[in-house]
Amino acid sequence: MRAEIVPDVDGAVPTAAHATLLDLAFDLTGLVDAAGRLRYVGTAVDLFGYTQDDLNSRSLLRCLHPDDRRSVSAAWRRLLDGERTAGFSCRLRRADGAYRTLEVRAVNLLGDPGVSGIALAARDLSDQQAAADLAAQVEERMRTLVDNSPVIVFALDTDGVITFARGRELTELGIDGDALVGRSIFSFGDNSRSTADAVARCLGGEDVDLVIDLRGRQFDLRYRPRWENGVVTGVFGVGTDISPTVAALEQVQASEARWRSMVTASADAAMVTDADGVVRFLSPAAPSVFGWNAEDAIGLSAYDFAHPDDVPELRAAFDAVLAEPDQQRTVEFRIRTPDGALRWAEVAMRNRLHDPLIRGMIGNLRDVSERHRARDALAESEARYRLIVETTQDGILLVDAAGRITWANQQAVDLGGRTREELLSHRGDDLVDARAAPLLEAARRRRQAGTGSTWEMPYTRPDGEERHLLIKTTPLQLSSTEPDAPPGLLVLVSDVTQRKRAEGELARLALHDGLTGLPNRGLLLDRVAGALTRRRRHGGLISLLVLDVDQFHSVNDSVGTAGADDLLLQYTQRLNQTVRAGDTVARLGSDEFAVLSEELEGDADAALLADRLLTALAQPMVLPGPTGPVDVVVTASIGVALTRADALRPDDLLQRAELAMHRAKARGRACYETVSDAGEQIGVDRLRVVNDLRAGLRRGELELHYQPVVELASGRVVGAEALVRWHHPERGLLGPDSFIALAEASGLIRELGAWVLRTACRQAMDPAFRAVGGPGEQVVAVNLSTQQLADPRLVELVSSVLAETGMAPHRLMLEVTETALFADTTAALTELQSLRRLGVRLALDDFGTGFSSLTYLKRFPLHELKIDQSFVAELMEDPASDAIVASVVSLARAIGLAVVAEGIETEAQRRWLIDIGCTLGQGFLFGRPVPADRFAELYGPTGGSRLTS
């Protein structure tokens, strides 16, 4: 933005020359009238991101930090009251919201007719302030580090005057390091001469080590020159307390015996060498330190024990101590043990060649391998944690007590969608929107209580992307020098957006069908429960319709899975287009749907809806087939349950509708059946039987009875038909006529049929059962219902039962009725062919009572026909029945099918059947159905019953 001269109403402005000079100024300049309106601003304002129009549209006071407005207003009033100049500091907000610190000088030129305003000149001190703050932080951290170091750190100028002195050892000696500043290092008593020599040598460029006495303790002082541009400008020094080592050596000087006893008892190894480094003495602790015994080490050079890479440093230290008897050197090096292993050792060396009691070089050694391992582990740990912090998927932030973000790893920067500089210029609260305000307030209270917190919150990135974050905060003391200062926070930020989306999707999938998107059975029942509650409060009529797609499996076989899915989607679309607004359409299972309607005027409304649905669903549709589009018409069977009852449960209403739907299917499909409260008692009784039967299956109340199938001519038992019985806890033993129809209507027949199949195969494998009839293997016949034959998992069930029980496939006879075969001819043919490929035998039961189509009979892969007992009962009494039975036997023999006559009760019937060529039969003449163990007992090798011709 270039500077502009904006004339006021009086036309008084700076001259163009002055304006040009001000535009070139690095400082921010401006001219404001008495009312606070901006008349001129220099180009330095570009640093704040404003345009001239921006500044013309607002008061400068509004750009100030709220905390600075009062002080600036006071200075402004003083200027208006006549003061010539005023100076103040303030924070001015940039256009991007950040603040810059300014030092401002204002001059009252209101009385100058050429100016008529207040001139402002401001200098931006933000960078200077930031640098000063950083320097203060660095100084504070260094001071803390030095104050806690177990050494004395000091600095001298070229005159030996102390310019810095700190360290924990000074504090322990009761010396104030700050009080030493300005004193001469040469003023410390007995040490002054040696100190002066050491300082002089150090100023000459040498590294000097010196041991001094300081308040009764021995310190090893290391003087190092401070170089600047090739010139020594002072001295740095570090002092280490070596009093324990010196005291020990002085005690050794006092008494050799005492010295030896102390060395013997010491955990450190003591070594004495001559001036050439040859070992003359080794203490008993040496083996534990580096594995060498005295007898093996004495006479060897000390350098023989060291790793070759460490010998130069070790020799240099030895030579230095040898040259300076008052010097002590401490060196760490690797010792090679006798077995070739390496250990780290620390040796403190002193020259005692002049001591008549020792006359040698003393080395005190300790095993510091653990310290090195800890140091290496620490370095490895620090590197590992640094790597973890920088590569973790979580964002990590440090927030001070004022809520300002002071540090962030790269993941936090990426999660926030801002640059690191932007992130560190904000308070944490500024980065989230109002939705998270309650969470932040709760977290603030927990921090004040000294506890951390965990919460999830929504977050909108600067680019508008919505994310969901998991926040974990832990109070953390960030200042080591101010332990009582308010703690900051360690903040871990995890992006859980995908997890939240997955949870939402799982929640949706838990209540909705994956293919159609419709509510599933669980959500439907929940809505039915709500509808019943509203009905109890407000009255009205509720209807629940259950729709089942007619011959869905046949369509599936014809057009494949993709075509079947497309059919279901088109059904869904038609349902949604036909029902009323507010009705619920749900998918209950593979080809079963439901419609819930509330507040109906009467029963006719539900019937009208069912009619509309039948019409809409019966319209032709085009489905994708294996060879191209296929035109199909697929109808539906609908069950309608109506209620005005108050005590009805959702499950009860759904089961009513399902029973009505099964009645519609039994009536011929493409129609609907209705059940209402008027027929409730019948429905309740039927429902009670179904529920009892379901519970009876779980409690083991059902069992199988077996009726023998015999060779009519010989009387030999060649098989048995399994017939289910129910030991009802209240009604006693019930035959299949009492519950099979209800099981089929309710859909329970599939579970019941699977139990019958598995039980019959298991019992047929019992050795006693298999012994019935003598040599040969008996065939066990099991009845299949229409629903079982329509089940696409039937072949898989039969195969698994055979494998599970070890039953040979040819011993299993599956009986189906004509009604089951012709309900869906194509699907039935496919299932029977698959069963025959398993090796299972197939029989057509109750032949003559259904379609009795010879064409279909030829198509189905059957092994056997069973003549219905109604024909057998009239033999030799009704010529028509005689003719029918004789024709069936002749036809079956012609196409290779065995024939079983059912319901034989007299010897005359048996002989008549033998005469016309019928070979097999069953009925009360040969035996009634009995349990498996009784069947084996009666008809086994030791049985008392005999079937003779």
C-alpha angles and dihedrals in degrees: 000000000000121000116261130197108229112194118216126215090281093050093232110148138152115270117263091247092054091047091052092051091048091050088058093052119110090215125078110259132183147153122228128185125228091270092057095253117146113243100168139008130182126234091258086083086077086081087069096052097241129134124214090254090053091055094044089055098055143041117254087229089066091058092059125098107264091238091057100047096087095052092045091048090052092052090048092053091051090054092049089049090060109275111145099217139009133187129198144149124237144159117247120200118234121221089258091057098256119125128232124199114235134189105212132197118190126193122198106229095156090117093052105095091206092057111019093183147076114273118217130199119179131181120206107235097171097106091042090050092047091050091049091049091049092048090050090050092049091047091048092050093047091048090051091049094050094043090056097043115108090233141070114254118194142161132207134196122226090276092056093253114149111245098171134016127167141135143121092262090060090052091049089051090052093245121140106223093201089055090057093060109107095024123113117252088220093066096078103107120241093009095061098094097047089040092053091050092048093048092047092052091046092051085052089061102265129128105235130190119197135176114216137174114243117181092329097315128104117236129188104218118198114199118199126181118243109225125202119176091340094309127106105238099172147326133277117203139188123191125201125193107239095165095121092055094044092047091052092051092047090052088052089055091053095058131005091204091050090046092052093048091051092047091048092051095043120107088215121079117244121207130187120195134174123246090279093055096253111149114248100165137019123185123232090253091065096092091056091048102046108350100253122127120215094245091055097043104042111099094025125107114258088229089064089071096053129088108257092241091057098046096088094056092042092050092048091054091046092050092048092053090044090055095045113043091191093053126097123195129193119201134174117215141154118263119207109221122215090261091055097255121133127232130180114240133183116214126192109199130200132174111239097157089119093053108099090208095054111014094184148080110279122213122185109200131191131179107249096169090115090052090052091047089049091047091049090045090049092050090046090046092049091049091046094049091044088053091046092049093050097041102036118115089232124086114235123202135178113212123187126222091271091057095253118143107238102172138013135178121230094262090057089051091050093046092050093051091224134105118263090251092053091048094050092049093062139074112239092243091057093063098063131065131237093276090074096043096101090048092050092048091051090048090049091055092049091050090052087052089053097249133115127235142207127209144147124234141173116251131192115208119218089256089059097253113144116226135172117224134196110215124198119181130189124184110245131185103229099180120068091188096053107045091168094053117113109274123247126216138259104212124196116195122194125185105230096167094117091046092051090048090048091049090050091048092047090050089051093046091048089061102029137059113255097221104040101023089230122139111274129226093278095052091043091055089049090053092045088054090052091048091051090050091051090046090055090052101040106017124226137124127290125200128192117192122196115197125194121191109239116237092354093157090055090054090047091053091048102046102020131230095307092052092046090051090050089051091053091049091050089048089052092051092049092048092052091048094049105044124079123265107271095030117123119233114195138175112228101181146326098323101357126105135175137206122202118199128181136194096027117175093222148324090289091066091060092046090049091051091049090051092050091049093049090051095046095045094047093060114113117264134192116234130185110252134188091264100029142299116341126204111219139168113210120181131197137225113223132200117197121200117190126188144174092170123127101206100048119124123221092244091052093053091047093049090050090055092046092051090050089049091053090050088053090053091048089051091060108282129257090075141083136240125203131211120186139172088276089069093036098117093055089047092048092051091049091045091050091053091050092049091047090050092050090050090045090058089055094045095048096245093141126083138173126245121197129216116197124244110209142189101253094215099047102023091229115151108240100168149343137233116228113226122185123232130186124216096208111199091226108021099041126222111000128194123222093264088071097059116004095087091050090047089054093046093049096043092244090116092087093058091042092047092051090052092050092049094048094044094047093051092047094049092044088060092059108114093230091051092048091052091065113115096016122251116019132046120279120232116231115209121210124185121233121207126219091256092050092052089050092051110106089209094059096099091048090050094050092046093050093047091051091049092045096050100032091236115161108240094230090060092062119083116189113201122205130180127234089246091058092048096051098040088083109359098185095048092043092052091050093050094047092049090052091049092049089052087058088059095250119145119238130208134186106225128207092013112192097034097083136033095320090195111176090202093058091041089060093050099052118084095236131159101190146022123212114205110221114252091235089074095043091052090060097047114136089009103067116040090203092058090046090053094047094050093046091049093049092050091048093047093048093050089049093056094039101256125140116231127219118191112212128209099028107170106158137054090232091059090050093052093046090052091049090052094055092048102261107147106184135047147158135198145110090300087073100031147305123254111280135174118278097258092048090047091055091046095050100043103027126103092276096039121127096219117091125194107203135166 
